[in-house]
Amino acid sequence: MVVVGALIGTSLPVWAAKPLPPGATAVIQAVHTAAGQQRHAALQRLMAPEFVWSFGGDADAQQAIAAWKADPKALKALHRATGMPCAALPDGGVECPRQAGRAARACFEPTAQGWRMVSFVTGD
């Protein structure tokens, strides 16, 4: 199944084995676009403030953005991950790509501010 949405006059596919929760698709597309264009401010608006980007204890969106500015490869990996098929998770969140295992993966969850990216990690 392909779910397609519009973002600033463009249509980007978000692939999913089953329909994604309402609102998730637009945020995934926006993250995909912002990562591909290296638009850090746009990405930060799409991230939960308590963003997990490192298993070393770093859990802050501002820290993640600062690290990504220093290492553009991370944004390339985020762009790749959000351009692959995503999966709705049993807890109500969404992971891109689906069945990522320990590979780079982005997780999205509903928050009080709407759907947000809550993590982008590699490894356990």
N, C-alpha and C positions, 0 to 999 in steps of 0.2 A: 504494500500500500504506500502511496506517496501522498503526503500532506503538503500542500503548497500555500504559502501566504505572501502577502505583499509587504515590502519594506522600502520606503522611499522610492517608489516607482519601479522597483525590481521584484522579480519573483525568484526565490531560492527554494529548492526542494529540501525538505526535512524528511528523511526516510525513516519509516518505523514499521516494525512487524505488525503492530496493532495500533489503533489510534492513540495519540498522545493526549494527556490531559489538556483541557481548554486553557489557553494562555501560554502554555509551554512552547509551542511551535514558534510564536512570534519572538520570544526572548532568545531561543536557540538561533533563529535566523539573524537576529540583531547582533548577538555575540559573534557568530560566524563572520558577518560583514565587518564588524568593528575590528576583530582580530586580523582579518585579511588586509585591512587598510591601516593597521597599527594605530587605531584611534583609542588611545589609553583612557581619555576622559569619558568617552562613550562606553567603554567596557566597564569602568568603575561604576557608572550609573546602573549597570545591569547586574552588578555583583552584590551579594549580601555583605553587610559590614564585617561580619564574623567569618570571612572567607578563608577556607583552608586551601593553601597552595604548597604546603610543605609538611611532611610528617615530623619535622624537627621542632614542632611547637609554634610555628608561625601561623597565625590565624587572623589575618587582617587584610582587607582589600587594599588599603594604601600600601602596605608592605609588598603585596603581590605586584601591584602596578609598578612600584619602584624597581623591583627585581626584573620585571619584564622589559622595562625601558633599557636596562643594562644588558639584557639577553634576549634579542628579538627572536631567537629560535623557539622560545616558549610560545610566542604568539603564533608562529607558523604551526606548531604542534596543536595549539588550541583551534586554529582555523581548520586543520585537517580533521581533528576529532569531531568538531561540530558539523562537518560536511559529510560525515559517514552516517549509516543507519543508527538511530537512537532507540532506546527501549524504555518503556514505562516500567517503573520498579514497583514491587509489591507495597512499599511504604507510601506510594503516591508521587514519588519523585520521578525524574527522568535522567538516564545516563547516556552520554554520547562518547564514543560509539557503544552500541550494545555489545555485550559480552567482551568487554575490553580486558578483563582479567587484570593483570598488573601493568598494562600499557597505559599511556596517557589517556585520561578520561575526564570529562566535565560532567558535573552533577548539577541538576536544577531542581529547585523545590519551590512550592508556593510559600510566600511570606506575607506579612501584614502589608507590605508594599507591592504585592503582586509576585509573579514568578521572578526568581532571581537565580543566577549561577551561584552555587554555594561552595563549590570546590573545583579545582583543576589540579590533579595530582598524577604522579607516575609511581608505580611500586605498590607495596602493601598499604 
